[in-house]
Amino acid sequence: MKILLLGSGGREHALAWKLSQSTHCSQLFIAPGNAGTAGCGTNVDILPTQFEELKKFCVEQAVEMVVVGPEEPLVKGIYDFFAEDENLRNIAVIGPSKEGARLEGSKAFAKSFMLRHGIPTAAYKEFDLDNYEQGVAYLQAHPTPIVLKADGLAAGKGVIICQNPVEAMAEFELMIQQSKFGDASKKVVVEEFLTGIEVSLFVLTDGLHYVMLPEAKDYKRIGVGDKGLNTGGMGAVSPVPFVDKPFMKKIITRIVEPTIRGLAEENINYKGFIFLGVIKVKDEPYLIEYNCRLGDPETEAVIPRLRNDLGALLIAVSQQRLSDVKLEIDPRDTVTIVAVSKGYPGEYEKGFEIEGLDMIREDDAIVFHAGTRLEDGKTLTNGGRVLAITSFGKTISQAVEKSKAILEIVQSEGMYYRGDIGYEFY
């Protein structure tokens, strides 16, 4: 089977690495890919949102399956684009319909979906320009901290935790009145702040059945000890020690199964991954958010633990046969440490050569590329998050040390990483 994978980050390199091992994958294309994915298949110079160009490529190359990595093409309706085109509708698309992708594309839609299906989540209200003054009054009367979320996609930057009323009022005005996040913040979800510890859960569904991939915990802050600015993710660990069997059972019965039932009851086409951002509050799970795809960098920690053939798994999704599948998971711990460009998540330069990559063997660690490109035979930095180093260990601390050792070998000018990923579990 010829497979086209869409995306260019570390998540996509991890998926490409796994798909390239599948006995069902005769040829793998990645659009647009990066320097790492070039070693797993053929990179194609098409962006994931260039639907017409993707159509032409799929027809010319007789592509049989499209695996969608990032959220933007899903929110823009790539599933529907393929389903409604007679030249494309026989191609299996792994990812939800445009309606299903609203679980990530609209915070307001996601929260109302949770309420409709009895899924535990933080209390909330939604406001826009029409009821702006009501929002002001609500914020003035609400205790802090409080969470403000841009309704639409905001490149992972649309969630603000406000520590006092002055900050909340200022951000509320910036988001709605001054379009801080563009159209994404035309509507704002104001949410109760929950205190607890977070975990990322990953569900793969065929629309009727589902399987649970290993859980992970990611680390968003740039600095050691979870200090400093938020980023796209500085690392991840899997499994997560506090997610024991009783807690996972609560997650499945209260969040996962109502979600799958709710999608079916509302006739929402959904064949793909669902990310569940869950927070543990006094031993009870609450759903913070949905994503309509796998997380990054959690994918780089989770996918290496999957022993199943990913191609076979995705074929089962496309044929609604997931009930026949039993996942096999590596019991060892994995730790992913992300190396980023100097200055990230603020302004940063790119185009620096990455050295030492040829010295790494896969039995030492797996080096997943995120923001990289090839030029004249050299691998150069090409983004804020550059590499994700994943190692196995008998313990989290052992896996951390292995990834850190690799990052002493693989270097580039100004590249930075957090050496304390998983610190609370050592």
C-alpha positions as CSV (number, residue, x, y, z in Angstrom):
1,M,0.0,0.0,0.0
2,K,1.2,3.5,-0.9
3,I,0.8,5.8,2.1
4,L,1.0,9.6,2.2
5,L,1.8,11.2,5.6
6,L,1.1,14.9,6.0
7,G,3.2,17.1,8.3
8,S,6.8,18.1,9.0
9,G,7.4,17.9,12.7
10,G,8.7,15.4,15.3
11,R,5.3,13.8,15.5
12,E,5.4,13.1,11.7
13,H,9.0,11.7,11.9
14,A,7.9,9.3,14.6
15,L,4.9,8.2,12.5
16,A,7.1,7.9,9.4
17,W,9.7,5.9,11.3
18,K,6.9,3.5,12.4
19,L,5.1,3.3,9.1
20,S,8.3,2.6,7.2
21,Q,8.6,-0.6,9.3
22,S,5.1,-1.8,8.3
23,T,4.7,-4.9,6.1
24,H,1.7,-3.2,4.6
25,C,3.6,-0.1,3.4
26,S,5.1,-0.5,0.0
27,Q,6.0,3.2,-0.5
28,L,5.8,6.1,2.0
29,F,5.5,9.7,1.0
30,I,5.8,12.6,3.5
31,A,4.4,16.1,2.6
32,P,6.4,18.2,3.2
33,G,8.5,16.2,5.7
34,N,11.9,17.2,7.1
35,A,15.5,16.0,7.1
36,G,14.6,13.0,9.3
37,T,11.6,11.8,7.4
38,A,13.7,11.7,4.2
39,G,15.3,8.6,5.7
40,C,12.0,6.9,6.1
41,G,10.4,7.6,2.7
42,T,10.2,10.3,0.0
43,N,9.6,13.9,1.0
44,V,7.1,15.8,-1.2
45,D,7.2,19.6,-1.5
46,I,3.4,20.1,-0.8
47,L,1.9,21.7,2.3
48,P,-0.8,19.8,4.2
49,T,-3.3,22.5,3.5
50,Q,-2.7,22.5,-0.3
51,F,-5.7,20.2,-1.0
52,E,-5.7,20.5,-4.8
53,E,-2.0,19.8,-5.0
54,L,-2.4,16.8,-2.7
55,K,-5.3,15.6,-4.9
56,K,-3.1,15.7,-8.0
57,F,-0.3,13.9,-6.3
58,C,-2.5,11.2,-4.8
59,V,-4.1,10.5,-8.2
60,E,-0.7,10.5,-10.1
61,Q,1.0,8.2,-7.5
62,A,-2.0,5.9,-6.8
63,V,-1.9,6.7,-3.1
64,E,-4.2,4.4,-1.1
65,M,-4.0,5.9,2.4
66,V,-3.5,9.4,3.8
67,V,-2.4,9.8,7.4
68,V,-2.9,13.4,8.7
69,G,-0.4,14.5,11.3
70,P,-1.3,18.2,12.2
71,E,-4.6,19.7,13.1
72,E,-4.9,22.5,10.5
73,P,-5.8,20.4,7.5
74,L,-8.3,18.4,9.6
75,V,-10.0,21.6,10.9
76,K,-10.1,22.9,7.3
77,G,-11.8,19.7,6.1
78,I,-9.3,17.4,4.3
79,Y,-11.4,14.3,5.2
80,D,-14.5,15.8,3.6
81,F,-12.4,17.0,0.6
82,F,-11.4,13.4,-0.1
83,A,-14.8,11.9,0.7
84,E,-16.6,14.2,-1.6
85,D,-14.3,13.8,-4.6
86,E,-15.0,10.8,-6.9
87,N,-11.3,10.5,-7.7
88,L,-10.3,10.5,-4.0
89,R,-13.1,8.8,-2.1
90,N,-11.6,5.4,-2.2
91,I,-8.4,6.6,-0.5
92,A,-8.5,5.9,3.2
93,V,-8.0,9.1,5.3
94,I,-6.9,8.7,8.9
95,G,-8.3,11.7,10.6
96,P,-11.8,13.0,11.5
97,S,-14.3,14.9,9.4
98,K,-14.4,18.7,9.6
99,E,-17.2,18.3,12.1
100,G,-15.2,15.9,14.2
101,A,-12.2,18.2,14.1
102,R,-14.3,20.9,15.7
103,L,-13.4,19.1,19.0
104,E,-10.1,20.9,18.6
105,G,-11.0,23.7,16.2
106,S,-13.6,25.2,18.6
107,K,-13.1,25.3,22.3
108,A,-16.8,26.2,22.7
109,F,-18.0,23.3,20.6
110,A,-15.7,20.9,22.6
111,K,-17.0,22.2,25.9
112,S,-20.7,21.9,24.8
113,F,-20.0,18.3,23.5
114,M,-18.5,17.4,26.9
115,L,-21.6,18.8,28.7
116,R,-24.0,17.0,26.3
117,H,-22.4,13.7,27.0
118,G,-21.8,14.0,30.8
119,I,-18.0,14.2,30.6
120,P,-16.5,15.8,33.7
121,T,-14.8,19.1,32.9
122,A,-14.2,22.6,34.4
123,A,-17.2,25.0,34.6
124,Y,-17.1,27.6,31.8
125,K,-18.8,30.4,30.0
126,E,-18.3,31.7,26.5
127,F,-18.3,35.3,25.3
128,D,-17.8,37.3,22.1
129,L,-18.3,40.9,21.0
130,D,-22.1,40.7,21.4
131,N,-22.0,39.8,25.1
132,Y,-18.7,41.4,25.9
133,E,-20.0,43.5,28.8
134,Q,-21.5,40.3,30.4
135,G,-18.1,38.8,30.1
136,V,-16.5,41.8,31.9
137,A,-19.0,41.4,34.8
138,Y,-18.4,37.7,34.9
139,L,-14.7,38.1,35.2
140,Q,-15.1,40.8,37.9
141,A,-17.1,38.4,40.0
142,H,-15.0,35.3,39.4
143,P,-12.2,34.2,41.7
144,T,-8.7,33.9,40.3
145,P,-6.7,32.2,38.9
146,I,-9.0,31.8,35.8
147,V,-8.4,30.4,32.4
148,L,-9.1,32.3,29.1
149,K,-9.1,30.2,25.9
150,A,-9.3,31.5,22.3
151,D,-12.1,29.5,20.7
152,G,-10.2,28.7,17.5
153,L,-6.8,27.5,16.6
154,A,-4.0,29.8,17.8
155,A,-0.9,27.7,17.2
156,G,-0.9,26.4,20.7
157,K,-0.8,29.9,22.2
158,G,-4.4,30.7,22.8
159,V,-4.7,29.5,26.4
160,I,-3.9,32.1,29.1
161,I,-4.0,31.4,32.9
162,C,-4.7,34.8,34.6
163,Q,-3.5,35.1,38.2
164,N,-5.5,38.2,39.1
165,P,-8.6,40.2,38.0
166,V,-6.5,43.0,36.4
167,E,-4.6,40.5,34.2
168,A,-7.9,38.7,33.3
169,M,-9.6,41.9,32.2
170,A,-6.6,43.1,30.2
171,E,-6.3,39.7,28.3
172,F,-10.0,39.5,27.8
173,E,-10.0,42.9,26.1
174,L,-6.9,42.0,24.0
175,M,-8.5,38.8,22.8
176,I,-11.9,40.0,21.9
177,Q,-11.6,43.8,21.2
178,Q,-8.1,43.8,19.7
179,S,-8.0,40.3,18.1
180,K,-4.9,39.2,20.0
181,F,-5.1,35.8,18.3
182,G,-6.9,37.0,15.1
183,D,-10.2,35.3,14.3
184,A,-9.3,32.5,16.8
185,S,-10.2,34.9,19.7
186,K,-13.4,36.4,18.3
187,K,-15.0,34.1,20.8
188,V,-13.4,33.4,24.2
189,V,-14.1,30.5,26.6
190,V,-13.7,31.6,30.2
191,E,-13.0,28.5,32.3
192,E,-12.6,27.6,36.0
193,F,-9.0,26.9,37.0
194,L,-8.4,23.3,38.1
195,T,-5.5,22.4,40.4
196,G,-4.0,19.0,39.8
197,I,-1.5,17.1,37.6
198,E,-2.0,16.6,33.9
199,V,-1.7,13.6,31.6
200,S,-2.0,13.1,27.9
201,L,-4.2,10.2,26.7
202,F,-4.4,8.9,23.1
203,V,-7.4,7.1,21.6
204,L,-7.5,5.5,18.2
205,T,-11.0,5.0,16.9
206,D,-12.7,3.7,13.8
207,G,-15.9,5.5,14.7
208,L,-17.4,2.6,16.5
209,H,-14.6,0.9,18.4
210,Y,-11.4,2.2,20.0
211,V,-8.0,1.2,21.4
212,M,-6.0,3.1,24.0
213,L,-2.4,3.9,23.1
214,P,0.1,4.4,26.0
215,E,-0.4,7.6,28.0
216,A,2.3,10.3,28.3
217,K,3.1,13.4,30.3
218,D,4.6,16.4,28.5
219,Y,6.5,19.4,29.8
220,K,5.5,22.8,28.3
221,R,7.7,25.3,30.1
222,I,11.1,26.3,28.6
223,G,13.0,26.3,31.9
224,V,14.1,23.6,34.4
225,G,11.5,23.0,37.1
226,D,8.7,24.0,34.8
227,K,9.6,27.7,34.9
228,G,9.5,30.3,32.2
229,L,7.5,30.7,29.0
230,N,5.2,28.1,27.5
231,T,6.5,26.2,24.5
232,G,5.1,23.6,22.0
233,G,6.6,21.0,24.4
234,M,10.1,20.4,25.8
235,G,9.8,16.7,26.3
236,A,7.6,13.8,27.5
237,V,7.6,10.6,29.5
238,S,5.6,7.3,29.0
239,P,4.1,5.5,30.9
240,V,3.0,8.0,33.6
241,P,3.5,6.6,37.2
242,F,0.4,8.1,38.7
243,V,-1.9,6.7,36.1
244,D,-2.7,3.4,37.8
245,K,-5.4,0.9,36.8
246,P,-8.2,2.4,39.0
247,F,-7.5,5.9,37.7
248,M,-7.4,4.6,34.1
249,K,-10.7,2.8,34.6
250,K,-12.2,6.1,35.7
251,I,-10.8,7.8,32.5
252,I,-12.2,5.1,30.3
253,T,-15.7,5.0,31.8
254,R,-16.2,8.7,32.4
255,I,-14.3,10.3,29.4
256,V,-13.3,7.8,26.7
257,E,-16.4,5.8,26.2
258,P,-18.8,8.7,26.5
259,T,-16.7,10.5,23.8
260,I,-16.9,7.5,21.4
261,R,-20.6,7.1,22.0
262,G,-21.2,10.8,21.7
263,L,-19.5,10.9,18.3
264,A,-21.6,8.0,17.0
265,E,-24.9,9.4,18.5
266,E,-24.2,12.7,16.7
267,N,-23.3,11.0,13.4
268,I,-19.9,12.6,13.4
269,N,-17.5,10.7,11.1
270,Y,-14.3,10.1,13.1
271,K,-11.6,7.6,12.0
272,G,-8.4,8.6,13.6
273,F,-6.6,9.8,16.8
274,I,-8.2,11.7,19.7
275,F,-6.0,13.4,22.2
276,L,-7.4,13.8,25.7
277,G,-5.9,16.4,27.9
278,V,-6.8,15.1,31.4
279,I,-6.1,16.6,34.8
280,K,-6.2,14.5,38.0
281,V,-7.9,16.5,40.7
282,K,-8.0,14.7,44.1
283,D,-7.9,11.3,42.4
284,E,-10.7,12.3,39.9
285,P,-10.2,12.8,36.2
286,Y,-11.4,16.0,34.4
287,L,-11.1,16.6,30.7
288,I,-9.3,19.8,29.9
289,E,-9.3,19.6,26.1
290,Y,-9.6,17.5,23.0
291,N,-7.2,17.5,20.1
292,C,-8.1,15.8,16.9
293,R,-4.6,14.3,16.3
294,L,-1.7,13.0,18.3
295,G,0.3,15.3,20.6
296,D,3.8,16.5,20.0
297,P,6.3,15.6,21.6
298,E,4.2,12.9,23.3
299,T,4.0,10.9,20.0
300,E,7.8,10.6,20.0
301,A,7.6,8.9,23.5
302,V,4.4,6.8,22.8
303,I,4.9,5.4,19.2
304,P,8.2,3.7,20.0
305,R,6.4,1.7,22.8
306,L,3.9,0.4,20.2
307,R,4.9,-3.1,19.1
308,N,2.0,-3.5,16.6
309,D,2.4,-2.9,12.9
310,L,1.1,0.7,12.6
311,G,0.1,0.1,8.9
312,A,-2.1,-2.9,9.9
313,L,-3.6,-0.8,12.8
314,L,-4.6,2.0,10.4
315,I,-6.0,-0.4,7.9
316,A,-8.2,-1.8,10.7
317,V,-9.4,1.8,11.4
318,S,-10.3,2.4,7.8
319,Q,-12.3,-0.8,7.7
320,Q,-13.9,-0.4,11.1
321,R,-12.2,-3.6,12.4
322,L,-10.5,-2.1,15.5
323,S,-12.6,-4.5,17.7
324,D,-10.3,-7.3,16.3
325,V,-7.1,-5.6,17.4
326,K,-5.2,-6.1,20.6
327,L,-2.3,-3.7,21.2
328,E,1.1,-4.9,22.3
329,I,3.0,-2.3,24.3
330,D,6.7,-2.3,25.3
331,P,6.7,-2.2,29.2
332,R,9.9,-0.1,29.4
333,D,9.9,3.6,30.1
334,T,10.5,6.1,27.4
335,V,11.7,9.6,27.8
336,T,11.8,12.2,25.0
337,I,13.9,15.3,25.4
338,V,13.4,18.1,22.9
339,A,16.4,20.2,21.7
340,V,15.4,23.8,20.7
341,S,17.0,26.7,18.9
342,K,18.5,29.5,21.0
343,G,15.9,32.1,21.9
344,Y,12.9,29.8,21.5
345,P,10.0,30.2,22.2
346,G,10.8,33.8,21.3
347,E,12.8,34.9,18.2
348,Y,15.4,32.5,17.1
349,E,17.8,32.0,14.1
350,K,17.9,28.9,12.0
351,G,20.2,27.5,9.3
352,F,22.8,26.1,11.8
353,E,24.4,22.8,11.0
354,I,23.6,19.9,13.3
355,E,26.6,17.7,14.0
356,G,27.0,14.2,15.5
357,L,23.9,12.6,13.9
358,D,26.0,10.0,12.1
359,M,27.4,8.8,15.4
360,I,24.0,7.7,16.9
361,R,22.8,4.1,16.6
362,E,19.1,3.4,17.0
363,D,19.8,0.9,19.8
364,D,21.2,3.8,21.8
365,A,18.3,6.2,21.2
366,I,16.0,7.3,18.4
367,V,16.6,10.8,17.1
368,F,13.4,12.3,15.7
369,H,13.7,15.4,13.6
370,A,11.3,18.3,14.2
371,G,12.6,21.6,12.7
372,T,15.3,20.4,10.3
373,R,16.1,20.6,6.6
374,L,18.7,19.1,4.2
375,E,21.0,21.4,2.2
376,D,24.1,20.3,0.3
377,G,24.2,17.0,2.2
378,K,24.1,18.8,5.6
379,T,21.3,18.7,8.2
380,L,20.4,22.3,9.3
381,T,18.1,23.7,12.0
382,N,14.9,24.9,10.5
383,G,12.6,25.7,13.4
384,G,12.2,26.4,17.1
385,R,12.0,22.8,18.2
386,V,14.8,21.0,16.3
387,L,15.2,17.4,17.5
388,A,13.4,15.0,19.9
389,I,15.7,12.4,21.4
390,T,13.8,9.3,22.7
391,S,15.4,6.6,24.9
392,F,14.2,3.5,26.6
393,G,15.1,2.6,30.2
394,K,14.1,0.4,33.1
395,T,13.3,3.6,34.9
396,I,12.4,7.1,33.8
397,S,15.7,8.5,35.3
398,Q,17.7,5.9,33.4
399,A,16.0,6.9,30.1
400,V,16.6,10.6,30.9
401,E,20.3,10.0,31.3
402,K,20.5,8.1,28.0
403,S,18.8,10.9,26.1
404,K,21.0,13.5,27.8
405,A,24.1,11.5,26.8
406,I,23.0,11.6,23.1
407,L,22.5,15.4,23.4
408,E,26.1,15.7,24.4
409,I,27.0,14.1,21.0
410,V,24.4,15.7,18.7
411,Q,25.0,19.5,18.8
412,S,24.3,22.7,17.0
413,E,25.1,26.3,17.8
414,G,23.0,27.6,20.7
415,M,20.8,24.5,20.9
416,Y,19.2,24.1,24.3
417,Y,17.3,21.3,26.1
418,R,15.8,20.7,29.5
419,G,17.7,18.0,31.5
420,D,14.9,17.5,34.0
421,I,12.2,15.9,31.9
422,G,10.2,13.6,34.2
423,Y,11.8,15.2,37.3
424,E,8.9,14.5,39.6
425,F,9.1,10.8,39.0
426,Y,12.8,10.2,39.6
